[in-house]
Amino acid sequence: FDFTERPVAIPDNDTDGVTLTLDVVEDGALGEVVLDLAITHTYRGDLEIELVHPGGERVMIKERGWDSSDDVVDFFSVTAFDGLDRKGTWTLHVRDLANLDTGEVVKAKLELR
C-alpha cells in the first residue's frame, strides 16, 4: 500500500509538517506492520516521523535528534498494532522541526502482515 505516488515536500520548521493518509479496505487482524520509507533531507536529525493506526494508536517511528546525516531510507518494523484490524485510514506524519534544511517524502509504503 502506497501513501504517495510522487514526492511530497516537507514544510521547513513547521510543527504541522506533512500528513499522508492511506485507506485500507481489507479486514483482518494485523501482525507485523512494515513501513518502507525514503525521505531526502539535508539534516535528518530535524525530522520526527509518526505512524497512526486507524483506531488512533500512535507509534513514533523516529524522534528528532542530533543526527547530521542526510536522508532517511529504511524499513521500520512495527509490532505495536499486533491483533488490531487493518481496515481504515492510516496516517503518516512527517515533521521538520528546525529551520534551514529541507527535504521531501519520496516513498512511503506499508506492508500489513
N, CA, C and O atoms as a GROMACS GRO file, in nm:
protein
  452
    1PHE      N    1   0.084  -0.118   0.000
    1PHE     CA    2   0.000   0.000   0.000
    1PHE      C    3   0.089   0.124   0.000
    1PHE      O    4   0.179   0.134   0.083
    2ASP      N    5   0.066   0.216  -0.090
    2ASP     CA    6   0.146   0.338  -0.102
    2ASP      C    7   0.074   0.457  -0.041
    2ASP      O    8  -0.044   0.480  -0.068
    3PHE      N    9   0.146   0.533   0.041
    3PHE     CA   10   0.094   0.658   0.093
    3PHE      C   11   0.095   0.767  -0.014
    3PHE      O   12   0.010   0.855  -0.013
    4THR      N   13   0.191   0.760  -0.105
    4THR     CA   14   0.205   0.864  -0.206
    4THR      C   15   0.260   0.806  -0.335
    4THR      O   16   0.338   0.710  -0.333
    5GLU      N   17   0.219   0.864  -0.446
    5GLU     CA   18   0.268   0.820  -0.576
    5GLU      C   19   0.378   0.911  -0.631
    5GLU      O   20   0.442   0.878  -0.730
    6ARG      N   21   0.399   1.024  -0.566
    6ARG     CA   22   0.501   1.118  -0.610
    6ARG      C   23   0.563   1.184  -0.487
    6ARG      O   24   0.501   1.184  -0.381
    7PRO      N   25   0.681   1.240  -0.499
    7PRO     CA   26   0.743   1.306  -0.383
    7PRO      C   27   0.656   1.419  -0.328
    7PRO      O   28   0.589   1.491  -0.402
    8VAL      N   29   0.659   1.432  -0.194
    8VAL     CA   30   0.582   1.534  -0.125
    8VAL      C   31   0.678   1.616  -0.039
    8VAL      O   32   0.749   1.561   0.045
    9ALA      N   33   0.680   1.748  -0.060
    9ALA     CA   34   0.768   1.836   0.016
    9ALA      C   35   0.728   1.839   0.163
    9ALA      O   36   0.609   1.838   0.197
   10ILE      N   37   0.828   1.843   0.250
   10ILE     CA   38   0.807   1.856   0.394
   10ILE      C   39   0.828   2.002   0.428
   10ILE      O   40   0.936   2.056   0.406
   11PRO      N   41   0.726   2.070   0.483
   11PRO     CA   42   0.743   2.211   0.519
   11PRO      C   43   0.858   2.228   0.619
   11PRO      O   44   0.870   2.151   0.714
   12ASP      N   45   0.942   2.328   0.597
   12ASP     CA   46   1.058   2.353   0.681
   12ASP      C   47   1.016   2.420   0.812
   12ASP      O   48   0.941   2.518   0.812
   13ASN      N   49   1.068   2.366   0.924
   13ASN     CA   50   1.045   2.424   1.056
   13ASN      C   51   0.896   2.448   1.082
   13ASN      O   52   0.854   2.559   1.115
   14ASP      N   53   0.818   2.342   1.068
   14ASP     CA   54   0.672   2.351   1.078
   14ASP      C   55   0.621   2.234   1.161
   14ASP      O   56   0.635   2.118   1.120
   15THR      N   57   0.563   2.262   1.278
   15THR     CA   58   0.518   2.155   1.367
   15THR      C   59   0.402   2.075   1.308
   15THR      O   60   0.376   1.964   1.353
   16ASP      N   61   0.332   2.128   1.209
   16ASP     CA   62   0.226   2.052   1.142
   16ASP      C   63   0.286   1.952   1.043
   16ASP      O   64   0.233   1.843   1.025
   17GLY      N   65   0.394   1.989   0.980
   17GLY     CA   66   0.460   1.902   0.885
   17GLY      C   67   0.371   1.862   0.770
   17GLY      O   68   0.285   1.939   0.726
   18VAL      N   69   0.392   1.740   0.720
   18VAL     CA   70   0.310   1.687   0.612
   18VAL      C   71   0.239   1.563   0.666
   18VAL      O   72   0.297   1.482   0.738
   19THR      N   73   0.112   1.551   0.629
   19THR     CA   74   0.031   1.438   0.671
   19THR      C   75  -0.012   1.360   0.547
   19THR      O   76  -0.075   1.416   0.457
   20LEU      N   77   0.022   1.233   0.544
   20LEU     CA   78  -0.015   1.145   0.434
   20LEU      C   79  -0.112   1.041   0.487
   20LEU      O   80  -0.093   0.988   0.596
   21THR      N   81  -0.216   1.011   0.409
   21THR     CA   82  -0.314   0.912   0.452
   21THR      C   83  -0.324   0.798   0.350
   21THR      O   84  -0.291   0.814   0.233
   22LEU      N   85  -0.369   0.685   0.400
   22LEU     CA   86  -0.381   0.564   0.318
   22LEU      C   87  -0.504   0.488   0.365
   22LEU      O   88  -0.514   0.452   0.482
   23ASP      N   89  -0.599   0.465   0.275
   23ASP     CA   90  -0.721   0.391   0.307
   23ASP      C   91  -0.702   0.243   0.275
   23ASP      O   92  -0.672   0.207   0.161
   24VAL      N   93  -0.721   0.159   0.375
   24VAL     CA   94  -0.714   0.014   0.358
   24VAL      C   95  -0.855  -0.040   0.373
   24VAL      O   96  -0.921  -0.017   0.474
   25VAL      N   97  -0.902  -0.113   0.272
   25VAL     CA   98  -1.040  -0.162   0.273
   25VAL      C   99  -1.050  -0.307   0.319
   25VAL      O  100  -1.161  -0.356   0.341
   26GLU      N  101  -0.939  -0.377   0.333
   26GLU     CA  102  -0.939  -0.516   0.377
   26GLU      C  103  -0.956  -0.527   0.527
   26GLU      O  104  -0.895  -0.452   0.602
   27ASP      N  105  -1.040  -0.621   0.570
   27ASP     CA  106  -1.050  -0.656   0.712
   27ASP      C  107  -0.942  -0.758   0.745
   27ASP      O  108  -0.884  -0.819   0.656
   28GLY      N  109  -0.917  -0.775   0.871
   28GLY     CA  110  -0.825  -0.879   0.916
   28GLY      C  111  -0.734  -0.828   1.025
   28GLY      O  112  -0.699  -0.710   1.029
   29ALA      N  113  -0.695  -0.919   1.112
   29ALA     CA  114  -0.607  -0.885   1.223
   29ALA      C  115  -0.465  -0.864   1.174
   29ALA      O  116  -0.416  -0.935   1.086
   30LEU      N  117  -0.401  -0.768   1.234
   30LEU     CA  118  -0.262  -0.736   1.200
   30LEU      C  119  -0.166  -0.819   1.281
   30LEU      O  120  -0.192  -0.857   1.395
   31GLY      N  121  -0.053  -0.847   1.219
   31GLY     CA  122   0.064  -0.897   1.289
   31GLY      C  123   0.166  -0.785   1.283
   31GLY      O  124   0.148  -0.680   1.344
   32GLU      N  125   0.271  -0.807   1.210
   32GLU     CA  126   0.373  -0.705   1.191
   32GLU      C  127   0.331  -0.606   1.083
   32GLU      O  128   0.269  -0.644   0.983
   33VAL      N  129   0.365  -0.481   1.103
   33VAL     CA  130   0.348  -0.376   1.003
   33VAL      C  131   0.488  -0.329   0.965
   33VAL      O  132   0.569  -0.298   1.052
   34VAL      N  133   0.516  -0.324   0.835
   34VAL     CA  134   0.647  -0.278   0.789
   34VAL      C  135   0.629  -0.149   0.710
   34VAL      O  136   0.554  -0.146   0.612
   35LEU      N  137   0.697  -0.044   0.753
   35LEU     CA  138   0.695   0.084   0.684
   35LEU      C  139   0.824   0.096   0.604
   35LEU      O  140   0.934   0.098   0.660
   36ASP      N  141   0.810   0.103   0.472
   36ASP     CA  142   0.923   0.121   0.380
   36ASP      C  143   0.928   0.270   0.348
   36ASP      O  144   0.839   0.322   0.281
   37LEU      N  145   1.032   0.337   0.395
   37LEU     CA  146   1.035   0.483   0.391
   37LEU      C  147   1.161   0.533   0.323
   37LEU      O  148   1.271   0.484   0.350
   38ALA      N  149   1.144   0.632   0.235
   38ALA     CA  150   1.257   0.702   0.173
   38ALA      C  151   1.227   0.851   0.179
   38ALA      O  152   1.134   0.899   0.115
   39ILE      N  153   1.307   0.922   0.255
   39ILE     CA  154   1.294   1.067   0.270
   39ILE      C  155   1.428   1.130   0.238
   39ILE      O  156   1.531   1.092   0.295
   40THR      N  157   1.428   1.226   0.146
   40THR     CA  158   1.550   1.303   0.123
   40THR      C  159   1.545   1.423   0.216
   40THR      O  160   1.442   1.490   0.226
   41HIS      N  161   1.654   1.450   0.283
   41HIS     CA  162   1.661   1.564   0.374
   41HIS      C  163   1.807   1.592   0.402
   41HIS      O  164   1.887   1.499   0.412
   42THR      N  165   1.844   1.718   0.415
   42THR     CA  166   1.984   1.755   0.433
   42THR      C  167   2.030   1.751   0.579
   42THR      O  168   2.146   1.778   0.606
   43TYR      N  169   1.939   1.719   0.674
   43TYR     CA  170   1.976   1.702   0.816
   43TYR      C  171   1.866   1.622   0.881
   43TYR      O  172   1.770   1.678   0.934
   44ARG      N  173   1.879   1.489   0.876
   44ARG     CA  174   1.769   1.403   0.921
   44ARG      C  175   1.738   1.416   1.069
   44ARG      O  176   1.631   1.373   1.114
   45GLY      N  177   1.828   1.473   1.146
   45GLY     CA  178   1.801   1.496   1.288
   45GLY      C  179   1.687   1.593   1.312
   45GLY      O  180   1.631   1.597   1.422
   46ASP      N  181   1.651   1.672   1.211
   46ASP     CA  182   1.538   1.767   1.222
   46ASP      C  183   1.403   1.696   1.219
   46ASP      O  184   1.301   1.755   1.257
   47LEU      N  185   1.402   1.571   1.174
   47LEU     CA  186   1.275   1.505   1.142
   47LEU      C  187   1.217   1.425   1.257
   47LEU      O  188   1.288   1.364   1.337
   48GLU      N  189   1.084   1.428   1.263
   48GLU     CA  190   1.005   1.344   1.352
   48GLU      C  191   0.905   1.270   1.263
   48GLU      O  192   0.838   1.333   1.181
   49ILE      N  193   0.894   1.138   1.280
   49ILE     CA  194   0.807   1.057   1.195
   49ILE      C  195   0.718   0.973   1.283
   49ILE      O  196   0.765   0.904   1.374
   50GLU      N  197   0.587   0.979   1.256
   50GLU     CA  198   0.489   0.908   1.338
   50GLU      C  199   0.389   0.835   1.249
   50GLU      O  200   0.341   0.891   1.150
   51LEU      N  201   0.358   0.710   1.284
   51LEU     CA  202   0.259   0.630   1.214
   51LEU      C  203   0.138   0.613   1.305
   51LEU      O  204   0.151   0.579   1.422
   52VAL      N  205   0.017   0.638   1.248
   52VAL     CA  206  -0.106   0.632   1.328
   52VAL      C  207  -0.199   0.528   1.267
   52VAL      O  208  -0.233   0.534   1.149
   53HIS      N  209  -0.239   0.432   1.350
   53HIS     CA  210  -0.335   0.328   1.313
   53HIS      C  211  -0.474   0.390   1.298
   53HIS      O  212  -0.502   0.492   1.360
   54PRO      N  213  -0.562   0.330   1.216
   54PRO     CA  214  -0.698   0.385   1.200
   54PRO      C  215  -0.775   0.400   1.331
   54PRO      O  216  -0.864   0.485   1.340
   55GLY      N  217  -0.743   0.321   1.433
   55GLY     CA  218  -0.810   0.332   1.562
   55GLY      C  219  -0.754   0.441   1.652
   55GLY      O  220  -0.806   0.463   1.761
   56GLY      N  221  -0.648   0.510   1.606
   56GLY     CA  222  -0.591   0.620   1.683
   56GLY      C  223  -0.462   0.588   1.756
   56GLY      O  224  -0.396   0.678   1.806
   57GLU      N  225  -0.424   0.460   1.762
   57GLU     CA  226  -0.298   0.424   1.827
   57GLU      C  227  -0.182   0.481   1.747
   57GLU      O  228  -0.182   0.478   1.624
   58ARG      N  229  -0.082   0.534   1.819
   58ARG     CA  230   0.030   0.604   1.755
   58ARG      C  231   0.162   0.536   1.789
   58ARG      O  232   0.183   0.487   1.900
   59VAL      N  233   0.252   0.534   1.690
   59VAL     CA  234   0.388   0.484   1.711
   59VAL      C  235   0.484   0.587   1.653
   59VAL      O  236   0.474   0.626   1.537
   60MET      N  237   0.579   0.630   1.738
   60MET     CA  238   0.683   0.721   1.693
   60MET      C  239   0.790   0.637   1.623
   60MET      O  240   0.859   0.557   1.687
   61ILE      N  241   0.803   0.656   1.493
   61ILE     CA  242   0.900   0.582   1.413
   61ILE      C  243   1.039   0.642   1.430
   61ILE      O  244   1.138   0.568   1.440
   62LYS      N  245   1.046   0.774   1.434
   62LYS     CA  246   1.174   0.843   1.451
   62LYS      C  247   1.151   0.973   1.526
   62LYS      O  248   1.066   1.053   1.487
   63GLU      N  249   1.227   0.993   1.632
   63GLU     CA  250   1.221   1.119   1.705
   63GLU      C  251   1.329   1.214   1.655
   63GLU      O  252   1.430   1.171   1.599
   64ARG      N  253   1.306   1.341   1.675
   64ARG     CA  254   1.407   1.441   1.642
   64ARG      C  255   1.530   1.417   1.727
   64ARG      O  256   1.519   1.380   1.844
   65GLY      N  257   1.648   1.439   1.669
   65GLY     CA  258   1.772   1.417   1.743
   65GLY      C  259   1.888   1.485   1.677
   65GLY      O  260   1.872   1.555   1.577
   66TRP      N  261   2.006   1.465   1.732
   66TRP     CA  262   2.126   1.533   1.682
   66TRP      C  263   2.198   1.446   1.580
   66TRP      O  264   2.313   1.407   1.600
   67ASP      N  265   2.130   1.416   1.472
   67ASP     CA  266   2.186   1.332   1.366
   67ASP      C  267   2.203   1.418   1.242
   67ASP      O  268   2.106   1.453   1.176
   68SER      N  269   2.327   1.453   1.210
   68SER     CA  270   2.353   1.546   1.099
   68SER      C  271   2.362   1.477   0.963
   68SER      O  272   2.388   1.543   0.863
   69SER      N  273   2.340   1.346   0.959
   69SER     CA  274   2.345   1.276   0.831
   69SER      C  275   2.228   1.316   0.742
   69SER      O  276   2.130   1.373   0.788
   70ASP      N  277   2.242   1.284   0.615
   70ASP     CA  278   2.135   1.311   0.519
   70ASP      C  279   2.040   1.193   0.512
   70ASP      O  280   2.078   1.078   0.537
   71ASP      N  281   1.914   1.222   0.479
   71ASP     CA  282   1.815   1.124   0.435
   71ASP      C  283   1.776   1.019   0.541
   71ASP      O  284   1.852   0.987   0.633
   72VAL      N  285   1.656   0.968   0.523
   72VAL     CA  286   1.604   0.854   0.599
   72VAL      C  287   1.558   0.754   0.494
   72VAL      O  288   1.459   0.776   0.425
   73VAL      N  289   1.630   0.645   0.482
   73VAL     CA  290   1.596   0.539   0.387
   73VAL      C  291   1.608   0.407   0.463
   73VAL      O  292   1.718   0.360   0.490
   74ASP      N  293   1.491   0.348   0.497
   74ASP     CA  294   1.496   0.229   0.581
   74ASP      C  295   1.360   0.160   0.583
   74ASP      O  296   1.260   0.215   0.539
   75PHE      N  297   1.361   0.039   0.635
   75PHE     CA  298   1.239  -0.036   0.665
   75PHE      C  299   1.222  -0.032   0.816
   75PHE      O  300   1.317  -0.059   0.890
   76PHE      N  301   1.102   0.000   0.862
   76PHE     CA  302   1.074   0.006   1.004
   76PHE      C  303   0.968  -0.099   1.037
   76PHE      O  304   0.858  -0.096   0.981
   77SER      N  305   1.001  -0.190   1.127
   77SER     CA  306   0.908  -0.295   1.169
   77SER      C  307   0.833  -0.247   1.293
   77SER      O  308   0.895  -0.206   1.391
   78VAL      N  309   0.700  -0.254   1.287
   78VAL     CA  310   0.615  -0.207   1.397
   78VAL      C  311   0.528  -0.323   1.443
   78VAL      O  312   0.452  -0.379   1.363
   79THR      N  313   0.538  -0.359   1.570
   79THR     CA  314   0.455  -0.466   1.624
   79THR      C  315   0.349  -0.414   1.722
   79THR      O  316   0.270  -0.492   1.775
   80ALA      N  317   0.347  -0.284   1.745
   80ALA     CA  318   0.254  -0.225   1.842
   80ALA      C  319   0.107  -0.238   1.802
   80ALA      O  320   0.018  -0.225   1.886
   81PHE      N  321   0.081  -0.264   1.674
   81PHE     CA  322  -0.057  -0.277   1.627
   81PHE      C  323  -0.101  -0.422   1.618
   81PHE      O  324  -0.207  -0.452   1.562
   82ASP      N  325  -0.022  -0.513   1.671
   82ASP     CA  326  -0.048  -0.656   1.664
   82ASP      C  327  -0.189  -0.688   1.716
   82ASP      O  328  -0.227  -0.648   1.826
   83GLY      N  329  -0.266  -0.760   1.634
   83GLY     CA  330  -0.402  -0.800   1.672
   83GLY      C  331  -0.510  -0.701   1.637
   83GLY      O  332  -0.628  -0.737   1.640
   84LEU      N  333  -0.474  -0.578   1.604
   84LEU     CA  334  -0.574  -0.478   1.566
   84LEU      C  335  -0.618  -0.501   1.422
   84LEU      O  336  -0.549  -0.567   1.345
   85ASP      N  337  -0.734  -0.446   1.386
   85ASP     CA  338  -0.784  -0.459   1.250
   85ASP      C  339  -0.704  -0.370   1.156
   85ASP      O  340  -0.666  -0.258   1.191
   86ARG      N  341  -0.679  -0.420   1.038
   86ARG     CA  342  -0.601  -0.345   0.938
   86ARG      C  343  -0.685  -0.241   0.865
   86ARG      O  344  -0.630  -0.147   0.809
   87LYS      N  345  -0.817  -0.257   0.864
   87LYS     CA  346  -0.906  -0.172   0.784
   87LYS      C  347  -0.917  -0.031   0.841
   87LYS      O  348  -0.920  -0.010   0.962
   88GLY      N  349  -0.923   0.067   0.750
   88GLY     CA  350  -0.943   0.206   0.789
   88GLY      C  351  -0.837   0.297   0.729
   88GLY      O  352  -0.760   0.257   0.641
   89THR      N  353  -0.835   0.419   0.778
   89THR     CA  354  -0.742   0.521   0.726
   89THR      C  355  -0.619   0.528   0.815
   89THR      O  356  -0.626   0.566   0.932
   90TRP      N  357  -0.505   0.491   0.757
   90TRP     CA  358  -0.375   0.501   0.823
   90TRP      C  359  -0.319   0.641   0.796
   90TRP      O  360  -0.346   0.700   0.691
   91THR      N  361  -0.242   0.692   0.891
   91THR     CA  362  -0.185   0.826   0.876
   91THR      C  363  -0.036   0.823   0.907
   91THR      O  364   0.009   0.762   1.004
   92LEU      N  365   0.040   0.891   0.822
   92LEU     CA  366   0.183   0.909   0.844
   92LEU      C  367   0.209   1.059   0.857
   92LEU      O  368   0.177   1.136   0.767
   93HIS      N  369   0.268   1.099   0.970
   93HIS     CA  370   0.305   1.239   0.992
   93HIS      C  371   0.457   1.250   0.983
   93HIS      O  372   0.530   1.174   1.046
   94VAL      N  373   0.504   1.345   0.903
   94VAL     CA  374   0.648   1.375   0.894
   94VAL      C  375   0.664   1.524   0.921
   94VAL      O  376   0.609   1.608   0.850
   95ARG      N  377   0.740   1.555   1.025
   95ARG     CA  378   0.758   1.694   1.066
   95ARG      C  379   0.906   1.730   1.063
   95ARG      O  380   0.992   1.653   1.106
   96ASP      N  381   0.936   1.847   1.010
   96ASP     CA  382   1.070   1.904   1.012
   96ASP      C  383   1.065   2.011   1.122
   96ASP      O  384   0.998   2.113   1.106
   97LEU      N  385   1.136   1.988   1.232
   97LEU     CA  386   1.124   2.073   1.350
   97LEU      C  387   1.239   2.170   1.370
   97LEU      O  388   1.263   2.216   1.482
   98ALA      N  389   1.311   2.203   1.262
   98ALA     CA  390   1.417   2.304   1.269
   98ALA      C  391   1.426   2.373   1.133
   98ALA      O  392   1.376   2.322   1.033
   99ASN      N  393   1.488   2.491   1.131
   99ASN     CA  394   1.494   2.565   1.004
   99ASN      C  395   1.620   2.536   0.926
   99ASN      O  396   1.713   2.472   0.975
  100LEU      N  397   1.623   2.584   0.805
  100LEU     CA  398   1.733   2.581   0.708
  100LEU      C  399   1.737   2.456   0.621
  100LEU      O  400   1.740   2.468   0.499
  101ASP      N  401   1.738   2.338   0.678
  101ASP     CA  402   1.748   2.216   0.599
  101ASP      C  403   1.609   2.173   0.552
  101ASP      O  404   1.511   2.188   0.624
  102THR      N  405   1.603   2.119   0.431
  102THR     CA  406   1.473   2.083   0.372
  102THR      C  407   1.478   1.944   0.311
  102THR      O  408   1.585   1.884   0.294
  103GLY      N  409   1.357   1.893   0.278
  103GLY     CA  410   1.351   1.762   0.216
  103GLY      C  411   1.211   1.727   0.172
  103GLY      O  412   1.120   1.809   0.177
  104GLU      N  413   1.196   1.601   0.128
  104GLU     CA  414   1.066   1.554   0.082
  104GLU      C  415   1.053   1.404   0.107
  104GLU      O  416   1.152   1.330   0.112
  105VAL      N  417   0.928   1.361   0.120
  105VAL     CA  418   0.897   1.219   0.129
  105VAL      C  419   0.895   1.167  -0.014
  105VAL      O  420   0.810   1.206  -0.094
  106VAL      N  421   0.987   1.079  -0.046
  106VAL     CA  422   0.998   1.023  -0.180
  106VAL      C  423   0.915   0.895  -0.191
  106VAL      O  424   0.849   0.871  -0.292
  107LYS      N  425   0.920   0.813  -0.086
  107LYS     CA  426   0.846   0.687  -0.085
  107LYS      C  427   0.800   0.657   0.056
  107LYS      O  428   0.875   0.674   0.152
  108ALA      N  429   0.674   0.613   0.068
  108ALA     CA  430   0.621   0.567   0.196
  108ALA      C  431   0.521   0.457   0.165
  108ALA      O  432   0.413   0.482   0.112
  109LYS      N  433   0.559   0.333   0.199
  109LYS     CA  434   0.474   0.218   0.171
  109LYS      C  435   0.452   0.138   0.297
  109LYS      O  436   0.541   0.128   0.382
  110LEU      N  437   0.334   0.080   0.310
  110LEU     CA  438   0.302  -0.007   0.423
  110LEU      C  439   0.285  -0.150   0.374
  110LEU      O  440   0.219  -0.175   0.273
  111GLU      N  441   0.344  -0.241   0.447
  111GLU     CA  442   0.316  -0.384   0.426
  111GLU      C  443   0.249  -0.432   0.554
  111GLU      O  444   0.307  -0.426   0.663
  112LEU      N  445   0.126  -0.480   0.540
  112LEU     CA  446   0.048  -0.526   0.655
  112LEU      C  447   0.052  -0.678   0.655
  112LEU      O  448   0.002  -0.743   0.563
  113ARG      N  449   0.111  -0.735   0.760
  113ARG     CA  450   0.125  -0.881   0.767
  113ARG      C  451   0.030  -0.940   0.868
  113ARG      O  452   0.028  -1.062   0.888
   0.00000   0.00000   0.00000
